[in-house]
């Protein structure tokens, strides 16, 4: 029979008494060998339970600040950006070092592994027995022993997720919140940096690569201080889940063409991989918290607060219905250094709530009183989305609450339904997802727009959130709470749905001790001109502002004393500029404008079928729609389906953004600009067949060209298996019921030909070097990798399968990975675009499977690997 020491007996009695009394509370434990215990130290029962079961536990040691030198961060708010960041970092670092010194020395002497943190005054004990834990209870600086806790990515609803490679121009969710109108004022987030703590980011995605701060141009990247993986798996920004790539796309995504998916496409981004799958470990989240406040090199060393982002998106949390302050000191530190914290409210489906979820369902840390909690609305309907978790919180807002609404959650809504954004599958694929995870990054992008518009707001959480709430569009909803009898605001929709245009105009008018104002009218009629753009340019660029006139033609902007040039412009009118406008401190200067309407031109032309771009254009007429748009104007017309002709009346000298789409489909849309310069004027457009879709009537794609093929029937293909604790990959024919043989009835590779894979296994199958040096792609060609696989493994929460590719055998890119839920997938053909590797003298493929300590299945089976060129050349069957 196993013998227990006296301390274990004490623990068992405490646990038993707690069970009898029905208590689920932290308990205090006496130290062994009569060591004195500091009063008030609590130990979470889960820690003691783990020690009792396993003779060891991992836990947190929380500290109080030193009584004689607590970290005082209030002074930081009056400092400039650099001094503010370094001051907070140094104060917290010194505070934690002093608090933790004695305990760190004790753990080191006891040979107990640990990790210290400064953003939260705590030490993670990797593993210790009860003796070591009891020794900690004699230190008066120890405040508590806390259990480990994992958080979750607020996984979106993927039941109707759509992989989409189409071109949607400005997404409906962005135009709905008027983000494009904010861009028209020049506010794109330029000069701002946003970040996410998420599942990582596919940095090479077409919509993200140019905004990545680590992009040095010319194909060169520097990932230090721009990326951190606390799991120590990837030295380059990588996303095995897709969630982080999607949220980042909604913040800043823009491929430079017609895929405009991000609220702040002019901002830069950095990222920290706080979640390795849909689960986020506490140590990774805390490591990321420090990285956000003071970015580091790839090893997590040499922090530099100067490189911190302006705002951080957190689409993760828990399903707690009570305040859990584990991350509170992190949020406090972020605000002290001037970083704006945004958190998703959480989804009903993640927490097994009904839909709608009802009151008090918002998770942590979104329920904190000093973060912007974000709920979801429809794509573009301005209505609350029923999956979005509700407030109120149980901790008050002590920063900028409206009296009577101190417990308000969410603060605002943003579109979170069927949001199209970047995904991790390839550099050119997009996906629609729904959830508060999709809503929150809209707000993060909005902060970037607002801080560009109002520079004095940078680092000012309270003023920024207040402006955001005050400019939100009310969403009336009956949450059933007596605290919100008017249903506006309410605990489902907060203060309403964000309005990017209104928010940036409010931000632009916020900074300054003096005022510029005036009216803009139509010179011919004398009527007010609403929606005119007024650009205010000072000698000091910090005073530059751009605002719109209201329905009365009135504009105003708060600015500092300076000499200004003011330009008024509106669609269809000749702009006017007033220079040398002198504004003194505390003064108001009024400058009025009377704009003259431009003459019009009758524009006509044709839309033609150009066949394959670069080939012979035969000039068939096309039935197409044309959209002419500029700020304050958009009109769509159609060509004659038989002649391809169109006609429209446009203003002379006015530049228009033009998009042309073929109604039959299968053609690459045209996107460009056009300015009529004569009356009348003519402009033709030619559309070319899309070689990827092969949907254009009368065209077909020639057969693909195979450059590598291996079916494993005659040999193992010179693929190399490896693994621990032993090698499980085997070549042959599986004898288990699943998959019941190879895909072609020959031989293949399987993680165990006659059984299940093992617990706690790590298995790799590596290809030989594959020579692609002779592969040359024409414009529009794709180099495609295809393989057959069958898989039966546990959920990606525990077991993981990957297909990966490398150009050097060291740095690997993920082509496929398993998703949430146990996978039972019979033989399926998989494919991935590997065009980026064309011309490489040696590329490598590898297939991996890892598992946790329990529950196994038949595993991972690979067959029929092929690399082929899919030509863009399309055969014209009509002509």
LOBAKOL-472412 format. One record per residue (C-alpha): x, y, z; residue number from 1. Coordinates in steps of 0.02 Angstrom, whole numbers. Layout:
LOBAKOL-472412
        x        y        z   pos
        X        Y        Z   NUM
...
***
This chain:
LOBAKOL-472412
        x        y        z   pos
        0        0        0     1
       67      175      -46     2
      125      271      108     3
       82      456      122     4
      183      586      216     5
      100      693      352     6
       72      841      237     7
      -22      732      114     8
     -132      669      255     9
     -168      850      304    10
     -215      887      124    11
     -331      737      114    12
     -421      788      274    13
     -441      965      209    14
     -507      901       44    15
     -627      783      130    16
     -692      918      246    17
     -718     1033       98    18
     -818      898        9    19
     -925      867      163    20
     -963     1051      185    21
     -992     1075       -1    22
     -853     1204      -12    23
     -758     1244     -172    24
     -637     1375     -107    25
     -450     1401      -92    26
     -375     1330       68    27
     -222     1370      172    28
      -98     1229      203    29
       27     1216      345    30
      209     1204      295    31
      306     1048      337    32
      433     1043      477    33
      340     1176      575    34
      392     1315      457    35
      295     1475      495    36
      163     1517      364    37
      133     1698      313    38
      -45     1749      351    39
     -169     1761      209    40
      -81     1647       85    41
     -209     1541       -7    42
     -179     1383     -106    43
     -301     1332     -242    44
     -370     1158     -203    45
     -334     1102     -382    46
     -147     1119     -349    47
     -158     1006     -197    48
     -267      883     -290    49
     -138      872     -429    50
        2      840     -304    51
     -102      709     -216    52
     -135      620     -381    53
       34      641     -466    54
      154      682     -323    55
      194      843     -417    56
      106      994     -489    57
      133     1147     -597    58
       64     1309     -524    59
       80     1497     -511    60
      159     1589     -364    61
       80     1761     -354    62
      166     1904     -263    63
      111     2066     -184    64
      211     2220     -231    65
      343     2270     -103    66
      261     2377       29    67
      398     2509       24    68
      409     2524     -167    69
      250     2477     -260    70
      256     2505     -448    71
      176     2676     -476    72
      127     2691     -659    73
       19     2846     -651    74
      160     2960     -706    75
      175     2867     -872    76
       22     2949     -949    77
      108     3118     -964    78
      264     3049    -1051    79
      302     3034    -1236    80
      285     2864    -1320    81
      463     2804    -1294    82
      485     2864    -1115    83
      314     2797    -1069    84
      352     2622    -1129    85
      523     2611    -1049    86
      463     2687     -885    87
      324     2559     -863    88
      435     2414     -916    89
      574     2464     -797    90
      456     2497     -651    91
      368     2329     -669    92
      530     2235     -700    93
      614     2308     -546    94
      459     2279     -441    95
      442     2097     -490    96
      629     2063     -475    97
      630     2131     -299    98
      470     2039     -250    99
      526     1874     -321   100
      710     1873     -271   101
      698     1767     -113   102
      577     1642     -188   103
      680     1627     -347   104
      834     1590     -242   105
      737     1460     -143   106
      672     1373     -300   107
      844     1374     -379   108
      922     1296     -223   109
      784     1165     -220   110
      818     1126     -405   111
      639     1170     -451   112
      615     1235     -628   113
      523     1400     -640   114
      492     1551     -753   115
      476     1729     -690   116
      360     1861     -764   117
      361     2049     -743   118
      199     2109     -823   119
      108     2008     -691   120
      205     1988     -528   121
      209     1799     -533   122
      319     1646     -553   123
      268     1488     -646   124
      331     1333     -557   125
      349     1202     -692   126
      339     1055     -572   127
      363     1032     -386   128
      316      913     -247   129
      223      957      -88   130
      384      988        8   131
      437     1126     -110   132
      262     1201     -110   133
      254     1202       80   134
      421     1290       84   135
      346     1432      -18   136
      215     1464      115   137
      344     1536      234   138
      381     1685      121   139
      281     1839      173   140
      292     1913       -3   141
      194     1766      -75   142
       12     1812      -98   143
      -63     1651     -166   144
      -29     1484     -250   145
     -141     1475     -404   146
     -188     1330     -517   147
     -145     1328     -701   148
     -285     1374     -822   149
     -306     1363    -1010   150
     -412     1484    -1111   151
     -494     1456    -1279   152
     -496     1541    -1446   153
     -675     1596    -1474   154
     -690     1478    -1622   155
     -808     1541    -1757   156
     -955     1449    -1828   157
     -875     1349    -1969   158
    -1031     1250    -2013   159
    -1061     1361    -2163   160
     -885     1430    -2182   161
     -846     1462    -2364   162
     -674     1453    -2440   163
     -675     1591    -2569   164
     -545     1640    -2697   165
     -656     1770    -2777   166
     -634     1958    -2786   167
     -760     2058    -2686   168
     -677     2231    -2688   169
     -726     2323    -2527   170
     -813     2196    -2416   171
     -994     2231    -2368   172
     -952     2232    -2182   173
     -824     2371    -2211   174
     -933     2482    -2318   175
    -1075     2456    -2192   176
     -973     2534    -2051   177
     -914     2670    -2173   178
     -731     2618    -2167   179
     -712     2660    -2351   180
     -776     2836    -2317   181
     -645     2853    -2181   182
     -512     2800    -2307   183
     -576     2933    -2427   184
     -531     3061    -2295   185
     -353     2992    -2295   186
     -371     2890    -2135   187
     -310     2714    -2169   188
     -216     2683    -2006   189
      -51     2741    -2081   190
       84     2759    -1950   191
       -7     2644    -1828   192
       40     2466    -1776   193
      -88     2336    -1724   194
      -60     2163    -1652   195
     -155     2006    -1609   196
     -131     1870    -1481   197
     -206     1725    -1574   198
     -163     1563    -1665   199
      -28     1650    -1767   200
      -32     1730    -1939   201
       12     1669    -2113   202
      124     1818    -2146   203
      147     1781    -2331   204
      -38     1797    -2371   205
      -65     1919    -2514   206
     -179     2028    -2408   207
      -58     2036    -2261   208
      122     2025    -2321   209
      140     2209    -2368   210
       72     2267    -2199   211
      185     2151    -2098   212
      308     2261    -2003   213
      441     2129    -2029   214
      433     2149    -2218   215
      593     2240    -2267   216
      555     2238    -2453   217
      633     2143    -2595   218
      578     1977    -2523   219
      677     2004    -2362   220
      596     1985    -2190   221
      652     2017    -2011   222
      543     1924    -1887   223
      629     1977    -1726   224
      523     2102    -1627   225
      379     2071    -1747   226
      335     1891    -1705   227
      349     1775    -1556   228
      297     1594    -1535   229
      298     1549    -1349   230
      275     1366    -1399   231
      447     1374    -1483   232
      385     1288    -1641   233
      395     1420    -1777   234
      526     1555    -1805   235
      420     1637    -1940   236
      238     1694    -1923   237
      137     1536    -1947   238
      -45     1490    -1915   239
      -99     1309    -1900   240
     -280     1353    -1862   241
     -329     1498    -1977   242
     -412     1599    -1839   243
     -268     1721    -1815   244
     -243     1749    -2001   245
     -428     1787    -2017   246
     -432     1914    -1874   247
     -276     2000    -1938   248
     -353     2014    -2111   249
     -504     2105    -2039   250
     -387     2227    -1954   251
     -270     2272    -2097   252
     -300     2157    -2247   253
     -279     2225    -2423   254
     -194     2134    -2567   255
     -163     2294    -2664   256
     -297     2243    -2788   257
     -481     2216    -2764   258
     -474     2111    -2604   259
     -503     2248    -2475   260
     -543     2154    -2315   261
     -465     2259    -2176   262
     -528     2411    -2080   263
     -355     2492    -2071   264
     -260     2438    -2227   265
     -127     2571    -2199   266
      -74     2506    -2028   267
       68     2384    -1994   268
       49     2224    -1892   269
      145     2111    -1774   270
       85     1953    -1687   271
      112     1832    -1545   272
       55     1650    -1552   273
      -38     1637    -1387   274
     -141     1488    -1445   275
      -61     1338    -1530   276
     -229     1264    -1583   277
     -398     1318    -1517   278
     -324     1312    -1342   279
     -218     1448    -1265   280
     -105     1403    -1120   281
      -90     1526     -977   282
      100     1533     -991   283
       90     1571    -1178   284
      -39     1708    -1150   285
       68     1788    -1015   286
      224     1774    -1123   287
      129     1859    -1264   288
       69     1993    -1144   289
      249     2040    -1108   290
      295     2033    -1293   291
      153     2154    -1335   292
      210     2279    -1202   293
      395     2259    -1244   294
      431     2160    -1404   295
      581     2044    -1401   296
      694     1945    -1515   297
      639     1772    -1570   298
      708     1695    -1409   299
      603     1809    -1301   300
      753     1912    -1245   301
      813     2093    -1259   302
      644     2179    -1244   303
      617     2347    -1327   304
      458     2441    -1277   305
      485     2568    -1417   306
      424     2434    -1538   307
      260     2398    -1451   308
       97     2409    -1551   309
      -38     2541    -1528   310
     -182     2417    -1507   311
     -197     2231    -1475   312
     -339     2116    -1527   313
     -387     1970    -1415   314
     -518     1853    -1489   315
     -498     1728    -1347   316
     -560     1706    -1169   317
     -659     1591    -1057   318
     -841     1549    -1023   319
     -838     1613     -845   320
     -992     1704     -781   321
     -894     1787     -640   322
     -745     1904     -641   323
     -577     1815     -650   324
     -437     1943     -632   325
     -294     1830     -688   326
     -256     1946     -837   327
     -303     2109     -750   328
     -126     2168     -712   329
      -84     2135     -895   330
     -224     2248     -954   331
     -171     2380     -827   332
        8     2373     -891   333
      -47     2385    -1073   334
     -148     2540    -1034   335
       -3     2613     -936   336
      111     2598    -1089   337
      -28     2667    -1201   338
      -85     2507    -1288   339
     -272     2496    -1322   340
     -345     2325    -1268   341
     -490     2246    -1366   342
     -573     2081    -1318   343
     -711     1975    -1396   344
     -866     1950    -1290   345
     -872     1764    -1336   346
     -996     1656    -1430   347
    -1143     1558    -1363   348
    -1087     1401    -1455   349
     -915     1402    -1373   350
     -995     1397    -1202   351
    -1146     1284    -1238   352
    -1267     1428    -1208   353
    -1432     1448    -1296   354
    -1449     1572    -1437   355
    -1467     1712    -1390   356
    -1364     1671    -1236   357
    -1447     1786    -1109   358
    -1382     1902     -974   359
    -1211     1885     -890   360
    -1134     1770    -1020   361
     -985     1880    -1067   362
     -820     1790    -1034   363
     -655     1845     -959   364
     -557     1953     -995   365
     -692     2041    -1099   366
     -791     2071     -939   367
     -651     2176     -863   368
     -699     2356     -825   369
     -555     2433     -923   370
     -560     2343    -1091   371
     -671     2369    -1242   372
     -780     2214    -1250   373
     -848     2183    -1424   374
    -1007     2093    -1475   375
    -1062     2044    -1650   376
    -1190     2113    -1772   377
    -1242     2053    -1944   378
    -1134     2073    -2097   379
    -1219     2234    -2148   380
    -1393     2239    -2069   381
    -1347     2335    -1912   382
    -1435     2208    -1799   383
    -1373     2109    -1649   384
    -1312     1935    -1697   385
    -1396     1804    -1587   386
    -1236     1704    -1554   387
    -1149     1851    -1468   388
    -1130     1838    -1278   389
    -1211     1969    -1166   390
    -1166     2077    -1018   391
    -1180     2142     -888   392
    -1012     2119     -807   393
     -993     2098     -620   394
     -845     2217     -609   395
     -876     2403     -637   396
     -795     2517     -763   397
     -696     2643     -659   398
     -616     2730     -809   399
     -752     2813     -913   400
     -919     2735     -867   401
    -1084     2825     -893   402
    -1173     2837     -724   403
    -1299     2697     -712   404
    -1209     2592     -841   405
    -1047     2551     -747   406
    -1069     2365     -785   407
    -1103     2385     -971   408
    -1043     2245    -1086   409
    -1015     2240    -1230   410
     -957     2418    -1258   411
     -997     2411    -1444   412
    -1046     2292    -1583   413
     -957     2265    -1749   414
    -1001     2153    -1897   415
     -965     1972    -1852   416
    -1077     1871    -1967   417
    -1009     1791    -2128   418
     -853     1898    -2126   419
     -738     1866    -2273   420
     -554     1877    -2232   421
     -385     1796    -2260   422
     -354     1616    -2207   423
     -204     1504    -2182   424
     -230     1379    -2324   425
     -132     1476    -2455   426
      -77     1652    -2496   427
     -227     1688    -2605   428
     -372     1601    -2518   429
     -506     1691    -2417   430
     -638     1620    -2300   431
     -800     1678    -2220   432
     -823     1651    -2033   433
     -947     1709    -1902   434
     -917     1752    -1720   435
     -868     1888    -1598   436
     -690     1841    -1646   437
     -730     1917    -1815   438
     -810     2071    -1737   439
     -670     2124    -1618   440
     -537     2155    -1753   441
     -653     2283    -1834   442
     -635     2384    -1674   443
     -446     2359    -1668   444
     -434     2426    -1845   445
     -548     2570    -1797   446
     -430     2622    -1656   447
     -291     2634    -1785   448
     -400     2747    -1895   449
     -449     2856    -1747   450
     -272     2876    -1683   451
     -210     2926    -1855   452
     -352     3054    -1865   453
     -325     3121    -1688   454
     -142     3106    -1639   455
     -174     3173    -1464   456
     -282     3018    -1432   457
     -135     2898    -1449   458
     -120     2806    -1285   459
     -281     2882    -1217   460
     -396     2733    -1190   461
     -535     2827    -1098   462
     -558     2966    -1225   463
     -545     2848    -1373   464
     -674     2726    -1307   465
     -792     2869    -1261   466
     -783     2940    -1438   467
     -811     2766    -1510   468
     -964     2739    -1401   469
    -1035     2913    -1432   470
    -1023     2892    -1622   471
    -1091     2714    -1625   472
    -1258     2685    -1711   473
    -1386     2630    -1579   474
    -1448     2451    -1593   475
    -1614     2438    -1504   476
    -1634     2270    -1416   477
    -1738     2207    -1271   478
    -1618     2114    -1157   479
    -1749     2093    -1021   480
    -1645     2186     -892   481
    -1729     2317     -780   482
    -1562     2409     -785   483
    -1587     2451     -970   484
    -1774     2493     -982   485
    -1753     2598    -1140   486
    -1663     2456    -1231   487
    -1530     2583    -1284   488
    -1399     2549    -1228   489
    -1425     2366    -1186   490
    -1326     2216    -1128   491
    -1333     2129    -1296   492
    -1276     2274    -1407   493
    -1195     2396    -1286   494
    -1191     2574    -1353   495
    -1221     2513    -1530   496
    -1128     2468    -1689   497
     -967     2560    -1732   498
     -969     2694    -1867   499
     -792     2719    -1933   500
     -828     2881    -2024   501
     -913     2963    -1874   502
     -777     2900    -1758   503
     -631     2968    -1860   504
     -718     3134    -1884   505
     -743     3146    -1697   506
     -561     3099    -1671   507
     -502     3227    -1800   508
     -600     3362    -1712   509
     -540     3314    -1538   510
     -360     3372    -1535   511
     -322     3557    -1517   512
     -356     3714    -1415   513
     -426     3819    -1558   514
     -559     3798    -1692   515
     -572     3810    -1880   516
     -749     3809    -1949   517
     -858     3868    -2092   518
     -991     3821    -2218   519
     -985     3753    -2395   520
    -1126     3800    -2516   521
    -1171     3777    -2700   522
    -1116     3937    -2789   523
    -1264     3934    -2909   524
    -1406     3895    -2788   525
    -1336     3953    -2621   526
    -1394     3789    -2543   527
    -1284     3700    -2414   528
    -1170     3565    -2482   529
    -1176     3414    -2367   530
    -1037     3284    -2370   531
     -903     3401    -2438   532
     -726     3351    -2390   533
     -632     3488    -2301   534
     -444     3458    -2294   535
     -350     3562    -2165   536
     -160     3569    -2187   537
      -48     3656    -2059   538
      135     3701    -2063   539
      150     3573    -1924   540
       91     3405    -1995   541
       24     3358    -1823   542
     -114     3487    -1854   543
     -175     3410    -2017   544
     -359     3363    -2014   545
     -491     3303    -2137   546
     -677     3321    -2098   547
     -846     3316    -2187   548
     -980     3450    -2190   549
    -1145     3404    -2107   550
    -1321     3421    -2179   551
    -1312     3610    -2155   552
    -1147     3619    -2249   553
    -1055     3659    -2086   554
     -883     3594    -2038   555
     -771     3620    -1886   556
     -609     3549    -1819   557
     -512     3573    -1658   558
     -330     3614    -1697   559
     -183     3705    -1620   560
     -121     3878    -1668   561
      -38     3873    -1840   562
      -51     3939    -2018   563
     -165     3834    -2127   564
     -218     3794    -2304   565
     -400     3738    -2311   566
     -472     3646    -2462   567
     -658     3610    -2488   568
     -703     3476    -2616   569
     -857     3377    -2661   570
     -902     3255    -2797   571
     -957     3349    -2953   572
     -883     3517    -2900   573
     -720     3609    -2932   574
     -620     3613    -2769   575
     -572     3778    -2687   576
     -423     3813    -2575   577
     -395     3956    -2452   578
     -213     3980    -2400   579
     -130     4081    -2263   580
     -268     4054    -2134   581
     -189     4106    -1969   582
     -258     4034    -1809   583
     -202     4092    -1637   584
     -219     3998    -1473   585
     -398     3993    -1410   586
     -469     4077    -1565   587
     -602     4022    -1690   588
     -575     4065    -1874   589
     -717     4043    -1999   590
     -681     4007    -2183   591
     -828     3984    -2301   592
     -830     3910    -2477   593
     -948     3921    -2626   594
     -915     3777    -2746   595
     -955     3778    -2932   596
    -1030     3622    -3009   597
     -929     3538    -3148   598
     -997     3519    -3326   599
    -1050     3344    -3377   600
     -997     3227    -3516   601
    -1091     3088    -3604   602
     -973     2940    -3594   603
    -1000     2785    -3701   604
     -903     2632    -3752   605
     -898     2443    -3766   606
     -844     2296    -3659   607
     -754     2159    -3755   608
     -700     1979    -3725   609
     -510     1980    -3735   610
     -486     1791    -3723   611
     -325     1741    -3635   612
     -220     1890    -3581   613
      -66     1896    -3690   614
     -151     1792    -3825   615
     -257     1842    -3972   616
     -405     1955    -3927   617
     -550     1913    -4042   618
     -662     2057    -3983   619
     -828     1970    -3946   620
     -951     2087    -3857   621
     -980     2050    -3672   622
    -1133     2070    -3562   623
    -1057     2157    -3410   624
    -1090     2279    -3269   625
     -986     2436    -3243   626
     -976     2531    -3078   627
     -914     2711    -3075   628
     -881     2770    -2898   629
     -796     2907    -2799   630
     -823     2981    -2627   631
    -1008     3018    -2609   632
    -1058     2935    -2773   633
    -1078     2761    -2846   634
    -1177     2704    -2998   635
    -1187     2534    -3082   636
    -1245     2510    -3262   637
    -1253     2361    -3383   638
    -1196     2340    -3562   639
    -1311     2285    -3701   640
    -1295     2094    -3697   641
    -1285     2083    -3887   642
    -1170     2229    -3929   643
    -1073     2256    -3766   644
    -1114     2443    -3776   645
    -1143     2558    -3626   646
    -1177     2742    -3595   647
    -1170     2851    -3439   648
    -1168     3036    -3393   649
    -1014     3085    -3289   650
     -934     3246    -3230   651
     -792     3318    -3334   652
     -625     3317    -3242   653
     -690     3206    -3101   654
     -589     3048    -3067   655
     -691     2888    -3045   656
     -644     2717    -2980   657
     -706     2594    -3110   658
     -742     2407    -3092   659
     -805     2301    -3236   660
     -874     2125    -3209   661
     -935     2003    -3341   662
    -1111     1942    -3303   663
    -1081     1765    -3372   664
     -935     1740    -3251   665
     -765     1663    -3284   666
     -678     1827    -3324   667
     -553     1925    -3219   668
     -637     2088    -3165   669
     -561     2253    -3218   670
     -519     2381    -3083   671
     -447     2551    -3122   672
     -484     2737    -3134   673
     -558     2849    -3268   674
     -573     3038    -3287   675
     -681     3109    -3429   676
     -580     3245    -3517   677
     -697     3292    -3660   678
     -882     3304    -3696   679
     -935     3182    -3759   680
     -802     3052    -3717   681
     -771     2869    -3759   682
     -693     2728    -3657   683
     -687     2543    -3700   684
     -643     2399    -3582   685
     -577     2224    -3616   686
     -600     2079    -3495   687
     -489     1924    -3499   688
     -534     1745    -3461   689
     -493     1691    -3282   690
     -375     1542    -3304   691
     -407     1480    -3127   692
     -595     1459    -3133   693
     -620     1395    -3312   694
     -801     1457    -3305   695
     -804     1570    -3457   696
     -925     1498    -3586   697
     -836     1416    -3733   698
     -665     1391    -3654   699
     -573     1242    -3581   700
     -408     1216    -3489   701
     -277     1105    -3574   702
     -221      953    -3474   703
     -101      975    -3328   704
       84      930    -3345   705
      148      808    -3212   706
      323      844    -3147   707
      327      720    -3000   708
      226      565    -2959   709
      245      431    -2826   710
      112      298    -2792   711
      219      190    -2673   712
      162       29    -2756   713
      331      -34    -2816   714
      437       45    -2678   715
      427      157    -2526   716
      477      306    -2635   717
      636      333    -2532   718
      531      420    -2400   719
      612      419    -2227   720
      511      383    -2070   721
      564      443    -1898   722
      481      457    -1730   723
      484      446    -1543   724
      478      350    -1433   725
      486      229    -1581   726
      457      236    -1769   727
      276      196    -1816   728
      267      246    -2000   729
      261       85    -2105   730
      257       52    -2292   731
      137      -79    -2356   732
      -51     -106    -2356   733
     -154      -69    -2198   734
     -245     -219    -2129   735
     -358     -123    -2009   736
     -542      -89    -2047   737
     -495       93    -2073   738
     -445      139    -2204   739
     -456      -43    -2261   740
     -312      -33    -2386   741
     -224       96    -2493   742
     -312      217    -2609   743
     -260      121    -2765   744
     -262      -55    -2688   745
      -71      -58    -2693   746
       48        1    -2558   747
       56      163    -2459   748
      125      237    -2298   749
       28      219    -2135   750
       66      261    -1953   751
       28       80    -1905   752
      -22      -46    -2037   753
     -112     -162    -1915   754
     -166      -54    -1766   755
     -181      115    -1685   756
      -44      242    -1661   757
       30      254    -1487   758
       -4      376    -1346   759
      120      521    -1329   760
      194      487    -1500   761
      279      603    -1625   762
      296      532    -1801   763
      370      609    -1960   764
      375      546    -2140   765
      502      643    -2245   766
      513      641    -2434   767
      677      637    -2529   768
      733      800    -2611   769
      618      838    -2758   770
      699      935    -2900   771
      590     1074    -2969   772
      731     1173    -3048   773
      663     1137    -3222   774
      488     1202    -3181   775
      449     1370    -3260   776
      276     1445    -3244   777
      193     1558    -3370   778
       81     1701    -3308   779
      -72     1623    -3228   780
        3     1447    -3216   781
       -6     1357    -3049   782
      109     1224    -2979   783
       -5     1108    -2881   784
       36      972    -2755   785
      -95      835    -2739   786
      -97      685    -2625   787
     -219      555    -2561   788
     -243      537    -2374   789
     -353      444    -2252   790
     -356      496    -2070   791
     -436      444    -1907   792
     -368      539    -1758   793
     -428      630    -1603   794
     -473      816    -1603   795
     -336      943    -1637   796
     -356      996    -1457   797
     -254      840    -1416   798
     -186      754    -1573   799
     -114      842    -1724   800
      -82      797    -1905   801
        8      905    -2032   802
       63      906    -2213   803
      209     1026    -2237   804
      332     1087    -2367   805
      508     1159    -2358   806
      636     1228    -2479   807
      782     1190    -2364   808
      726     1049    -2249   809
      732     1167    -2100   810
      595     1298    -2116   811
      425     1220    -2145   812
      262     1291    -2209   813
       97     1206    -2166   814
       -6     1147    -2314   815
     -141     1057    -2214   816
     -183     1023    -2032   817
     -325      939    -1939   818
     -462     1045    -1864   819
     -571     1039    -1710   820
     -661      876    -1675   821
     -612      695    -1700   822
     -576      667    -1885   823
     -639      510    -1972   824
     -604      546    -2155   825
     -592      407    -2286   826
     -478      424    -2436   827
     -483      604    -2496   828
     -384      698    -2627   829
     -294      846    -2550   830
     -214      989    -2647   831
     -108     1142    -2615   832
      -38     1281    -2725   833
      153     1271    -2714   834
      189     1392    -2856   835
      311     1486    -2744   836
      428     1335    -2752   837
      438     1327    -2943   838
      620     1326    -2997   839
      688     1266    -2829   840
      823     1132    -2851   841
      763     1034    -2700   842
      601     1041    -2602   843
      545      923    -2465   844
      376      860    -2408   845
      338      791    -2237   846
      186      718    -2151   847
      175      723    -1961   848
       67      651    -1823   849
       79      690    -1637   850
      -33      631    -1495   851
      -65      662    -1312   852
      -63      534    -1172   853
     -234      454    -1202   854
     -357      397    -1337   855
     -289      337    -1504   856
     -360      283    -1671   857
     -298      205    -1834   858
     -199      361    -1880   859
     -134      443    -2038   860
     -114      359    -2209   861
      -31      439    -2363   862
      -35      383    -2547   863
      -25      446    -2727   864
       82      604    -2714   865
       90      709    -2873   866
      155      881    -2922   867
       89      954    -3084   868
       78     1118    -3180   869
      -99     1179    -3207   870
      -81     1290    -3361   871
     -166     1458    -3375   872
     -176     1441    -3565   873
     -359     1418    -3608   874
     -412     1339    -3770   875
     -544     1442    -3860   876
     -674     1319    -3923   877
     -781     1454    -4001   878
     -655     1532    -4117   879
***
